[in-house]
Amino acid sequence: MNTSVSSISELSINTIRTLTLDSVERAQHGHPGMPIGSAPMAYTLWKQFMNINPSDPNWFNRDRFILSAGHGSMLYYALLHLVGFDVTIDDLKGFRQLGSRTPGHPEFGMTPGVEVTTGPLGQGLPSAVGMALSEKYLAATYNKPDMPVVDHYTYVICSDGDLMEGVSYESASFAGHMKLGKLVMLYDSNGVSLDGDLDASFSDDIQKRFESLGWQYLYVENGRNIEEVAQQINEAKQESTKPTIIEVKNVIGYGLEEIEGTHNAHSDPVGQEAVDKAKAFYNWDYPETFYVPKEVYDDFSSIQENGNKRQRKWDKLFDRYKVNHPQEAEELSRIMKGELPKVWDAGFTEFKVGEKLATRVAASGILNDLSSSLPELVGGSADLVSSNKTVLKQYGILNSNHYSGRNIWFGVREFAMGAIANGMALHGLRPFVSTFFVFSDYVRPSIRLAALMGLPVTYIFTHDSIAVGQDGPTHQPIEQLASFRAMPNLTLIRPADANETKAAWKVAVRKQDKPTMLVLGRQGVPVLKETELLADSGVGRGAYVLSTAKQSPEGILIASGSEVHLALAAQSKLAEENINVNVVSMPSWDMFEEQEQEYKDSVLNPVLKKRLVIELGSKIGWREYAGENGSVMSVDEFGESGPGEGVVEKYGFTVDKVVGRFKEL
């Protein structure tokens, strides 16, 4: 069949639209408007510019594509199927159904070709920023003259809703500051949000906004003009020192004659009659649902053909790179595979028993010990590095003048910091990010997505309790421990001293399939002789008997963090009164819950029902470990400003109060 370039392009674009309509109608759920309206610009991007290989979705030097407007997932799934990824027509028929590989919003690890989990609007853009930043770092670190082994673009499609979210401003500001020229964002500017016309809630001048943030702004008046879209993407790729936003004017629900261009086209099935009318409008002559003409498959086949050629070319380049730069090639290969070096946990700082050291300070020493063997360990703080102690002392700042640095100044952009870290982890790095524990609430949505995707991001949250003191209740976490312990697939560790902190870092580095949160103290605590022998194995199991009663125990003191020291002091004082108890350090609930019952019973002996939990935070969740006959010393109200020791004492966390509470049992 002889088909002109323009007509085959139109047929391919309409195939994306009809697959969307059929999928949403079959599911009786979904968002057809955005995929239908933005199909031309997405087709143009994938057909003419995307450097991918569907037969090897994980090829390292591929371009990355992020659909930040994740509600338009059928656009993504249709493209993945047509291009040749392992996404079948049956997968499209299973759209939004239980157990299918085409969930309501794109999920990393669920659908081949999906780079990042998006859904909550706004987070796709910072994830893309993290990927583009990783590309810059790896290119600056490993590329050699005439051997650009790291050289690819990051493309985003975003919506009006994405740009209304505050995190989009944070991340766009950071991207402009970092001059990420290989980041290109296509903005589906259709003038409509879910509730109605956009001008009811949003009137930003996008050009002025993004140009003020250091971006290049380009514009496409008619999103159905694929030549104009291609021209602007080409222009975006010519700009190497600025990220680019291309505002593309699209019509939401194009072809749905009664509702196109309105918020009624945003979501929900439109009914078979409307679908039939739309297909007639597209001059769609095929009666079957989920139909793809052969010439459309042929049209998209060039993407896979080109991808195979480009990957073979890159493979040859990397083979030459291995010969000329064997050490760098071995290191980069390991990072690409997500593997650890054979030796990474030797030569750690040794801590002197009795030395008074805050766990945040101990964590800083271990972080620096790790940095020399893990070049993928890159990160920083939200403008609190002097307090969080998260600087890699041997390495410079990663910025637009020095992309091979490893310390990132995220600025006061906590949410973007967390979401950027997700993109970095998806690109093969092992990012760490830090701020005060109470400000983890600003990072929380990105932590949730990291846990959902199983990404090895390490969160270093310091100033972990009311012991923060004079900064007052705004800076004193109360409910944060309980709330993060409730989050699935997140390892939270609150170490008691420097030795437990070292063990916690080892856990974090070994974790390949989930994020780790290190909750660290500001105040100095002595290095314990007990942890010197027990922490390495005990922390990794979540809880362990730190100090066994000298005589037959009649109860247990359970604590985490700095309160472990309080428990040990109380144990000694109780022993003076001939009351014998074990002390259990419990830095991680989630890891303790993974242990076999025999081990759990050896730590929390079910015979010992007199149990007192001691923690400077909410009691929620501790009752399970305290038991029916136990008690919990907790903080269940906001703190107040004053010297840290005084605040802690006011809330009853003294040796005498602990002894008194246990004796009440």
C-alpha positions as CSV (number, residue, x, y, z in Angstrom):
1,M,0.0,0.0,0.0
2,N,1.4,3.4,-1.0
3,T,0.9,5.8,1.8
4,S,2.3,9.4,1.9
5,V,4.4,10.5,4.9
6,S,1.6,12.9,6.0
7,S,-1.1,10.3,5.7
8,I,0.8,7.6,7.5
9,S,1.7,10.0,10.3
10,E,-2.0,10.9,10.6
11,L,-3.0,7.2,10.6
12,S,-0.4,6.4,13.3
13,I,-1.6,9.4,15.5
14,N,-5.2,8.3,15.1
15,T,-4.2,4.8,16.1
16,I,-2.9,6.1,19.4
17,R,-6.3,7.9,19.8
18,T,-8.5,5.0,19.0
19,L,-6.5,2.6,21.2
20,T,-7.0,5.1,24.0
21,L,-10.7,5.4,23.4
22,D,-11.2,1.6,23.2
23,S,-9.1,1.0,26.3
24,V,-11.0,3.6,28.4
25,E,-14.3,2.5,27.1
26,R,-13.5,-1.2,27.9
27,A,-12.3,-0.3,31.4
28,Q,-15.1,2.2,32.0
29,H,-12.5,4.3,33.6
30,G,-9.5,6.4,32.7
31,H,-8.5,9.7,31.2
32,P,-9.0,9.9,27.4
33,G,-8.8,13.6,26.8
34,M,-5.0,14.2,27.3
35,P,-3.8,11.2,25.2
36,I,-6.1,12.1,22.4
37,G,-5.1,15.8,22.4
38,S,-1.4,15.3,22.8
39,A,-1.0,12.3,20.5
40,P,0.6,14.3,17.7
41,M,3.4,15.8,19.8
42,A,4.1,12.5,21.5
43,Y,4.2,10.7,18.1
44,T,6.6,13.3,16.8
45,L,8.9,13.0,19.8
46,W,9.0,9.2,19.7
47,K,9.1,8.8,15.9
48,Q,11.8,11.4,15.1
49,F,13.8,12.0,18.3
50,M,13.7,9.2,20.9
51,N,16.9,7.2,21.0
52,I,15.6,3.9,22.5
53,N,15.7,0.2,21.8
54,P,12.5,-1.6,22.6
55,S,14.2,-5.0,22.3
56,D,16.5,-3.9,25.2
57,P,14.5,-1.5,27.4
58,N,17.3,-1.2,29.9
59,W,20.0,-0.2,27.4
60,F,22.0,2.3,29.5
61,N,22.6,5.1,26.9
62,R,18.9,5.3,25.9
63,D,17.0,8.6,26.0
64,R,14.7,8.7,29.0
65,F,11.0,9.6,28.6
66,I,8.8,10.6,31.6
67,L,5.1,11.1,31.4
68,S,4.7,13.5,34.3
69,A,1.0,13.8,33.5
70,G,0.6,10.2,34.5
71,H,-3.2,10.2,34.3
72,G,-2.7,10.2,30.5
73,S,-1.1,6.7,30.8
74,M,-2.9,5.3,27.8
75,L,-0.8,7.6,25.6
76,Y,2.3,5.9,27.1
77,Y,0.9,2.4,26.8
78,A,-0.2,2.8,23.2
79,L,3.2,4.1,22.3
80,L,5.0,1.3,24.0
81,H,2.9,-1.3,22.2
82,L,3.2,0.3,18.8
83,V,7.0,0.9,19.1
84,G,7.6,-2.8,20.0
85,F,8.1,-3.0,23.7
86,D,6.7,-6.1,25.4
87,V,3.2,-4.5,25.8
88,T,0.6,-6.5,23.9
89,I,-2.9,-5.7,22.7
90,D,-4.2,-7.9,25.5
91,D,-2.3,-5.7,27.9
92,L,-4.1,-2.7,26.5
93,K,-7.4,-4.5,26.8
94,G,-6.5,-5.1,30.5
95,F,-6.1,-1.3,31.1
96,R,-6.8,-0.5,34.8
97,Q,-7.8,-4.0,35.6
98,L,-6.6,-6.0,38.6
99,G,-3.3,-7.7,37.9
100,S,-2.7,-6.1,34.5
101,R,0.6,-4.6,33.3
102,T,-1.2,-1.4,32.3
103,P,-2.3,0.2,35.6
104,G,-4.2,3.5,35.9
105,H,-1.0,5.5,36.3
106,P,2.5,4.4,35.0
107,E,4.4,2.3,37.4
108,F,8.1,1.6,37.2
109,G,8.8,-2.2,37.1
110,M,5.2,-3.0,36.1
111,T,5.3,-2.1,32.4
112,P,8.3,-2.6,30.2
113,G,9.6,0.8,29.0
114,V,8.1,2.8,31.9
115,E,11.0,4.7,33.4
116,V,9.4,6.1,36.6
117,T,6.2,5.9,38.6
118,T,4.1,9.0,38.1
119,G,0.6,9.8,39.2
120,P,0.7,12.4,41.9
121,L,1.1,15.4,39.6
122,G,4.3,17.3,39.7
123,Q,6.8,14.5,40.6
124,G,7.6,13.5,37.0
125,L,9.5,16.7,36.3
126,P,11.9,16.5,39.3
127,S,12.5,12.8,38.6
128,A,13.5,13.8,35.1
129,V,15.7,16.5,36.5
130,G,17.4,13.8,38.6
131,M,17.9,11.7,35.5
132,A,19.3,14.7,33.5
133,L,21.6,15.5,36.4
134,S,22.9,12.0,36.6
135,E,23.6,12.0,32.9
136,K,25.7,15.2,33.4
137,Y,27.6,13.7,36.4
138,L,28.3,10.4,34.7
139,A,29.3,12.1,31.4
140,A,31.7,14.4,33.2
141,T,33.1,11.6,35.3
142,Y,33.6,8.9,32.6
143,N,33.5,10.3,29.1
144,K,36.8,10.7,27.3
145,P,37.7,12.6,24.2
146,D,36.0,11.0,21.2
147,M,34.4,8.5,23.6
148,P,31.1,9.9,24.8
149,V,29.8,6.7,26.4
150,V,27.3,8.7,28.4
151,D,25.3,10.9,26.0
152,H,21.5,11.0,26.0
153,Y,18.5,13.2,26.5
154,T,15.7,13.3,29.0
155,Y,12.2,14.2,27.7
156,V,9.1,15.0,29.7
157,I,5.5,15.5,28.8
158,C,3.8,17.6,31.5
159,S,0.4,19.1,32.0
160,D,-1.1,22.3,33.4
161,G,-1.6,20.4,36.7
162,D,2.0,19.5,36.9
163,L,3.0,23.1,36.6
164,M,0.6,24.2,39.3
165,E,2.2,21.9,41.8
166,G,4.8,23.6,44.0
167,V,7.4,20.9,43.4
168,S,7.5,21.8,39.7
169,Y,8.7,25.3,40.6
170,E,11.3,23.9,43.0
171,S,12.7,21.5,40.5
172,A,12.5,23.8,37.5
173,S,14.4,26.4,39.5
174,F,17.1,23.8,40.3
175,A,17.3,22.6,36.7
176,G,17.8,26.1,35.4
177,H,20.4,26.8,38.0
178,M,22.2,23.6,37.0
179,K,22.0,24.4,33.3
180,L,20.7,21.0,32.3
181,G,20.7,21.5,28.6
182,K,19.7,17.9,27.8
183,L,16.4,18.2,29.6
184,V,13.5,18.9,27.2
185,M,9.9,19.3,28.4
186,L,6.8,19.3,26.2
187,Y,4.0,21.2,28.0
188,D,0.5,20.0,27.0
189,S,-1.1,23.4,27.1
190,N,-4.8,22.7,26.6
191,G,-6.4,25.4,28.8
192,V,-8.4,22.9,30.8
193,S,-8.1,21.2,34.2
194,L,-10.3,18.5,35.8
195,D,-12.8,21.0,37.3
196,G,-13.1,23.4,34.5
197,D,-11.3,26.0,32.3
198,L,-7.8,26.7,33.5
199,D,-8.2,30.4,33.8
200,A,-10.4,29.8,36.9
201,S,-7.3,28.8,38.9
202,F,-4.1,29.4,36.8
203,S,-2.9,32.4,34.9
204,D,0.9,32.2,35.1
205,D,2.9,33.6,32.2
206,I,4.7,30.4,31.5
207,Q,7.3,32.1,29.2
208,K,8.3,34.7,31.8
209,R,8.2,32.1,34.6
210,F,10.5,29.6,32.9
211,E,12.8,32.2,31.3
212,S,13.3,33.7,34.8
213,L,14.4,30.3,36.0
214,G,17.0,30.0,33.3
215,W,15.1,27.9,30.8
216,Q,14.7,28.3,27.1
217,Y,11.0,28.8,26.2
218,L,9.6,27.7,22.8
219,Y,6.1,27.7,21.5
220,V,3.9,25.7,19.1
221,E,0.7,27.4,18.2
222,N,-1.0,24.2,16.8
223,G,0.0,20.9,18.4
224,R,-1.5,19.0,15.4
225,N,1.2,20.5,13.2
226,I,3.9,17.8,13.6
227,E,6.4,19.7,11.4
228,E,6.2,22.7,13.8
229,V,6.6,20.4,16.8
230,A,9.6,18.7,15.3
231,Q,11.2,22.1,14.5
232,Q,10.9,23.2,18.1
233,I,12.3,20.0,19.5
234,N,15.2,20.3,17.1
235,E,15.8,23.9,18.4
236,A,15.6,22.7,21.9
237,K,18.4,20.2,21.2
238,Q,20.6,23.0,19.9
239,E,20.6,24.7,23.3
240,S,23.2,23.1,25.5
241,T,23.3,25.4,28.5
242,K,19.6,25.7,29.3
243,P,16.8,23.2,29.8
244,T,13.9,23.8,27.4
245,I,10.2,24.0,27.8
246,I,8.1,23.8,24.6
247,E,4.6,25.0,25.2
248,V,2.4,23.1,22.8
249,K,-1.2,24.3,22.3
250,N,-3.4,21.1,22.1
251,V,-7.1,20.5,22.2
252,I,-8.1,18.1,25.0
253,G,-10.4,15.3,23.7
254,Y,-9.8,16.3,20.1
255,G,-12.5,14.7,17.9
256,L,-15.0,14.2,20.7
257,E,-17.3,16.7,19.1
258,E,-19.6,17.6,22.0
259,I,-16.9,17.9,24.7
260,E,-13.6,18.5,22.9
261,G,-11.7,21.4,24.5
262,T,-13.7,21.2,27.7
263,H,-13.1,19.7,31.1
264,N,-15.7,17.1,30.3
265,A,-13.1,15.4,28.1
266,H,-10.6,15.1,30.9
267,S,-11.6,11.8,32.4
268,D,-14.2,9.0,32.4
269,P,-15.5,7.0,29.4
270,V,-17.5,8.9,26.9
271,G,-19.8,6.2,25.7
272,Q,-19.8,4.1,22.6
273,E,-21.8,6.5,20.5
274,A,-19.2,9.3,21.2
275,V,-16.4,6.9,20.4
276,D,-17.9,5.9,17.1
277,K,-18.4,9.6,16.1
278,A,-14.8,10.4,17.0
279,K,-13.5,7.5,14.9
280,A,-15.6,8.8,12.0
281,F,-14.1,12.2,12.6
282,Y,-10.6,10.6,12.3
283,N,-11.7,8.9,9.1
284,W,-11.1,5.6,10.9
285,D,-12.4,2.9,8.6
286,Y,-11.8,-0.2,10.7
287,P,-14.8,-1.7,12.6
288,E,-12.8,-3.8,15.1
289,T,-11.9,-2.4,18.5
290,F,-8.2,-2.3,19.4
291,Y,-7.2,-2.5,15.8
292,V,-3.8,-1.5,14.5
293,P,-3.3,-1.3,10.7
294,K,-0.2,-3.1,9.4
295,E,1.2,0.1,7.9
296,V,1.1,1.7,11.4
297,Y,3.3,-1.1,12.8
298,D,5.5,-0.6,9.8
299,D,5.7,3.2,10.5
300,F,6.7,2.6,14.1
301,S,9.2,-0.2,13.2
302,S,11.8,2.4,12.3
303,I,12.2,3.3,15.9
304,Q,13.3,-0.2,16.9
305,E,15.4,-0.5,13.8
306,N,17.2,2.7,14.6
307,G,17.4,1.7,18.2
308,N,19.2,-1.6,17.4
309,K,21.6,0.3,15.1
310,R,22.4,2.9,17.7
311,Q,22.9,0.4,20.5
312,R,25.2,-1.7,18.3
313,K,27.2,1.4,17.5
314,W,27.3,2.3,21.2
315,D,28.4,-1.3,22.1
316,K,31.4,-0.9,19.7
317,L,32.2,2.4,21.3
318,F,32.1,0.9,24.8
319,D,34.3,-2.0,23.6
320,R,36.9,0.5,22.6
321,Y,36.4,2.4,25.8
322,K,37.1,-0.9,27.8
323,V,40.4,-1.3,25.9
324,N,41.6,2.3,26.4
325,H,40.2,3.0,29.8
326,P,39.8,-0.4,31.6
327,Q,39.5,0.9,35.1
328,E,36.8,3.4,34.3
329,A,35.0,0.9,32.1
330,E,34.9,-1.6,34.9
331,E,33.6,1.0,37.4
332,L,30.9,2.3,35.0
333,S,29.9,-1.2,34.1
334,R,29.4,-2.0,37.7
335,I,27.3,1.1,38.2
336,M,25.2,0.3,35.2
337,K,24.5,-3.1,36.6
338,G,23.6,-1.7,40.0
339,E,26.2,-3.9,41.7
340,L,28.4,-3.1,44.7
341,P,32.3,-3.3,44.5
342,K,33.8,-6.5,45.8
343,V,35.2,-4.6,48.7
344,W,33.3,-1.5,50.0
345,D,32.9,-2.1,53.7
346,A,36.6,-2.1,54.8
347,G,38.5,0.7,56.5
348,F,35.6,2.3,58.4
349,T,36.2,4.7,61.2
350,E,36.7,3.0,64.6
351,F,34.9,4.7,67.5
352,K,36.4,4.8,71.0
353,V,34.2,3.4,73.8
354,G,33.0,6.2,76.0
355,E,33.6,8.9,73.4
356,K,30.7,11.3,73.3
357,L,29.5,11.7,69.7
358,A,26.2,12.6,68.1
359,T,24.9,10.0,65.7
360,R,24.7,12.7,63.0
361,V,28.5,13.2,63.4
362,A,29.2,9.5,63.3
363,A,27.1,9.1,60.2
364,S,29.2,11.8,58.5
365,G,32.4,9.9,59.1
366,I,30.9,6.7,57.8
367,L,29.5,8.5,54.7
368,N,33.0,9.8,53.9
369,D,34.5,6.3,54.5
370,L,32.1,4.9,51.9
371,S,32.6,7.7,49.3
372,S,36.0,6.5,48.1
373,S,34.8,3.1,47.1
374,L,31.3,4.2,45.8
375,P,31.6,6.9,43.1
376,E,27.8,6.5,42.6
377,L,27.3,7.9,46.1
378,V,26.2,11.4,45.3
379,G,24.0,13.8,47.2
380,G,23.6,16.6,49.6
381,S,21.3,18.6,51.9
382,A,18.5,21.1,51.6
383,D,20.7,24.0,52.7
384,L,21.5,22.3,56.1
385,V,24.8,20.6,55.3
386,S,26.5,22.2,58.3
387,S,23.9,20.7,60.6
388,N,23.3,17.4,58.8
389,K,27.0,16.8,58.4
390,T,26.5,15.3,54.9
391,V,29.4,16.7,53.0
392,L,31.8,14.4,51.1
393,K,35.1,16.1,52.1
394,Q,37.3,14.7,49.3
395,Y,34.9,15.8,46.5
396,G,33.8,19.1,45.2
397,I,30.4,20.6,44.6
398,L,28.3,19.3,41.7
399,N,27.3,22.4,39.8
400,S,27.2,23.8,36.3
401,N,30.9,24.6,36.5
402,H,31.9,21.2,37.8
403,Y,29.5,18.3,36.9
404,S,31.9,15.7,38.3
405,G,31.5,17.0,41.8
406,R,29.5,14.8,44.3
407,N,28.1,17.3,46.8
408,I,24.8,18.8,45.7
409,W,23.5,22.0,47.1
410,F,19.8,21.4,46.7
411,G,18.9,24.7,48.4
412,V,15.7,25.0,50.4
413,R,13.8,22.7,48.1
414,E,13.1,19.6,50.2
415,F,10.3,18.1,48.1
416,A,12.2,18.6,44.8
417,M,15.4,17.2,46.5
418,G,13.6,13.9,47.3
419,A,12.0,13.6,43.9
420,I,15.3,14.5,42.1
421,A,17.0,11.7,44.2
422,N,14.4,9.3,42.8
423,G,15.4,10.2,39.3
424,M,19.1,9.8,40.2
425,A,18.5,6.3,41.6
426,L,16.5,5.3,38.5
427,H,19.6,6.3,36.5
428,G,21.9,4.1,38.5
429,L,23.3,6.3,41.2
430,R,23.0,5.8,45.0
431,P,21.8,9.2,46.1
432,F,21.6,10.5,49.7
433,V,19.6,13.5,50.8
434,S,19.3,15.2,54.1
435,T,17.5,17.7,56.2
436,F,16.0,18.0,59.7
437,F,13.7,15.1,60.6
438,V,10.8,17.4,61.2
439,F,11.1,18.6,57.6
440,S,10.8,15.1,56.3
441,D,7.1,16.0,55.9
442,Y,8.2,18.2,53.0
443,V,10.0,15.2,51.4
444,R,7.3,12.6,52.2
445,P,5.5,12.3,48.8
446,S,8.8,11.6,47.1
447,I,9.8,9.1,49.8
448,R,6.5,7.3,49.2
449,L,7.2,7.0,45.5
450,A,10.7,5.8,46.2
451,A,9.3,3.1,48.5
452,L,6.7,2.2,45.8
453,M,9.4,1.9,43.2
454,G,11.9,0.1,45.5
455,L,14.7,2.7,44.9
456,P,17.9,2.6,47.0
457,V,17.7,6.2,48.1
458,T,19.2,7.0,51.6
459,Y,17.5,9.7,53.7
460,I,19.7,11.2,56.4
461,F,17.3,13.0,58.8
462,T,19.0,14.7,61.8
463,H,17.7,16.5,64.9
464,D,15.4,13.6,65.7
465,S,13.5,14.6,68.8
466,I,12.5,17.2,71.3
467,A,16.1,17.2,72.4
468,V,16.6,19.7,69.5
469,G,15.6,22.2,72.3
470,Q,15.7,25.9,71.6
471,D,14.5,25.8,68.0
472,G,11.2,24.9,69.6
473,P,8.2,22.8,68.6
474,T,8.3,23.8,64.9
475,H,11.6,21.9,64.7
476,Q,10.9,19.1,67.2
477,P,9.5,15.9,65.5
478,I,6.8,14.1,67.4
479,E,4.7,12.0,65.0
480,Q,7.2,11.5,62.2
481,L,8.7,8.2,63.5
482,A,5.3,6.6,63.8
483,S,4.1,7.9,60.4
484,F,7.2,6.7,58.5
485,R,7.2,3.3,60.3
486,A,3.7,2.9,58.8
487,M,5.0,3.3,55.2
488,P,5.5,0.0,53.3
489,N,8.8,-0.9,51.8
490,L,10.8,1.7,53.7
491,T,13.6,0.7,56.1
492,L,13.8,3.2,59.0
493,I,16.7,3.0,61.4
494,R,17.2,5.1,64.5
495,P,20.6,4.1,65.9
496,A,21.6,4.5,69.5
497,D,25.3,5.4,69.1
498,A,28.2,5.6,66.6
499,N,28.6,1.8,66.3
500,E,24.9,1.3,65.5
501,T,25.1,4.2,63.1
502,K,28.0,2.4,61.3
503,A,25.9,-0.8,61.1
504,A,22.9,1.3,59.8
505,W,25.0,2.7,57.0
506,K,26.0,-0.9,56.0
507,V,22.4,-1.9,55.9
508,A,21.5,1.2,53.7
509,V,24.3,0.4,51.2
510,R,23.3,-3.3,50.9
511,K,19.6,-2.4,50.3
512,Q,19.0,-2.6,46.5
513,D,15.3,-2.7,46.5
514,K,14.0,-0.2,49.0
515,P,14.9,3.2,50.4
516,T,16.5,3.6,53.8
517,M,15.9,6.3,56.4
518,L,18.6,7.1,59.0
519,V,17.1,9.1,61.8
520,L,19.9,10.7,63.7
521,G,20.4,12.8,66.8
522,R,21.9,16.2,67.3
523,Q,23.1,15.7,70.9
524,G,26.2,13.8,71.8
525,V,25.9,10.3,73.2
526,P,28.6,8.0,74.5
527,V,29.9,5.1,72.3
528,L,28.8,2.0,74.1
529,K,31.0,-1.0,74.7
530,E,28.0,-3.3,74.1
531,T,27.4,-2.1,70.6
532,E,31.1,-2.7,69.7
533,L,30.3,-6.4,69.7
534,L,26.6,-6.6,69.0
535,A,25.6,-3.7,66.7
536,D,26.9,-5.2,63.4
537,S,24.6,-8.2,63.6
538,G,21.9,-6.7,65.8
539,V,21.0,-3.6,63.8
540,G,20.5,-5.6,60.7
541,R,17.9,-7.7,62.5
542,G,16.0,-4.6,63.7
543,A,16.3,-5.3,67.4
544,Y,18.6,-7.2,69.8
545,V,19.3,-7.7,73.5
546,L,21.9,-5.0,74.1
547,S,22.3,-5.7,77.8
548,T,21.2,-8.9,79.6
549,A,20.2,-8.7,83.3
550,K,22.9,-10.1,85.6
551,Q,20.3,-12.2,87.3
552,S,17.1,-13.8,86.1
553,P,15.2,-10.9,84.4
554,E,11.6,-10.0,85.3
555,G,11.1,-7.4,82.5
556,I,12.5,-5.6,79.5
557,L,13.3,-1.9,78.8
558,I,12.9,-1.3,75.0
559,A,14.3,1.9,73.4
560,S,15.7,3.4,70.2
561,G,18.2,6.2,69.5
562,S,19.5,8.3,72.4
563,E,16.9,6.8,74.7
564,V,18.9,3.5,74.7
565,H,21.4,5.2,77.0
566,L,18.6,6.2,79.3
567,A,17.4,2.6,79.4
568,L,20.9,1.3,80.3
569,A,21.2,3.8,83.1
570,A,17.8,2.8,84.4
571,Q,18.7,-0.8,84.2
572,S,21.7,-0.2,86.5
573,K,19.6,1.7,89.0
574,L,16.8,-0.9,89.0
575,A,19.5,-3.6,89.6
576,E,20.5,-1.7,92.8
577,E,17.0,-2.3,94.0
578,N,17.2,-5.9,93.0
579,I,14.9,-5.5,90.0
580,N,16.5,-7.1,87.0
581,V,15.7,-6.3,83.4
582,N,17.1,-6.8,79.9
583,V,17.7,-3.8,77.7
584,V,16.6,-4.1,74.1
585,S,17.8,-1.7,71.4
586,M,15.2,-1.5,68.7
587,P,16.4,0.7,65.9
588,S,14.2,-0.7,63.1
589,W,10.7,-2.1,63.4
590,D,10.5,-3.1,59.8
591,M,13.7,-5.2,59.8
592,F,12.7,-6.8,63.2
593,E,9.3,-7.8,61.6
594,E,11.2,-9.6,58.8
595,Q,12.9,-12.0,61.4
596,E,11.8,-15.5,62.1
597,Q,9.6,-15.9,65.2
598,E,12.3,-17.8,67.1
599,Y,14.6,-14.8,66.9
600,K,11.9,-12.3,67.8
601,D,11.0,-14.3,70.9
602,S,14.7,-14.4,71.9
603,V,14.7,-10.6,71.9
604,L,11.3,-10.0,73.3
605,N,10.8,-13.1,75.5
606,P,7.1,-13.7,75.6
607,V,7.5,-14.8,79.3
608,L,8.7,-11.3,80.2
609,K,5.4,-9.3,80.1
610,K,6.6,-6.4,82.1
611,R,7.9,-4.2,79.4
612,L,8.6,-0.5,79.3
613,V,9.2,1.3,75.9
614,I,11.1,4.5,76.0
615,E,11.1,6.8,73.0
616,L,11.0,10.6,72.5
617,G,8.1,10.5,70.0
618,S,4.5,9.3,69.6
619,K,3.5,6.1,71.2
620,I,1.5,5.0,68.2
621,G,2.5,1.4,67.2
622,W,4.6,0.7,70.3
623,R,1.8,-1.1,72.1
624,E,2.4,-4.2,70.0
625,Y,5.9,-4.5,71.5
626,A,5.0,-3.3,75.0
627,G,2.2,-5.9,75.2
628,E,-0.9,-5.7,77.2
629,N,0.9,-5.6,80.5
630,G,3.5,-3.1,79.4
631,S,3.7,0.7,79.2
632,V,5.1,3.3,76.8
633,M,7.0,6.4,77.8
634,S,6.4,8.7,74.9
635,V,5.8,12.3,73.8
636,D,2.2,12.8,72.5
637,E,2.1,16.6,72.3
638,F,4.1,19.3,70.7
639,G,7.3,20.2,72.4
640,E,8.5,23.7,73.4
641,S,11.5,25.9,73.2
642,G,14.3,25.7,75.7
643,P,17.7,24.0,76.3
644,G,17.5,20.5,75.0
645,E,18.3,18.7,78.3
646,G,15.7,20.9,80.1
647,V,13.0,20.1,77.5
648,V,13.7,16.3,77.7
649,E,13.6,16.5,81.5
650,K,10.3,18.4,81.5
651,Y,8.7,15.6,79.5
652,G,9.8,13.1,82.0
653,F,12.7,11.3,80.3
654,T,15.0,10.9,83.3
655,V,16.5,7.9,85.0
656,D,14.4,8.3,88.1
657,K,11.2,8.6,86.0
658,V,12.0,5.5,84.0
659,V,12.7,3.6,87.2
660,G,9.5,4.8,88.6
661,R,7.5,3.8,85.6
662,F,8.9,0.3,85.5
663,K,8.3,-0.2,89.2
664,E,4.6,0.7,88.5
665,L,4.4,-2.4,86.3
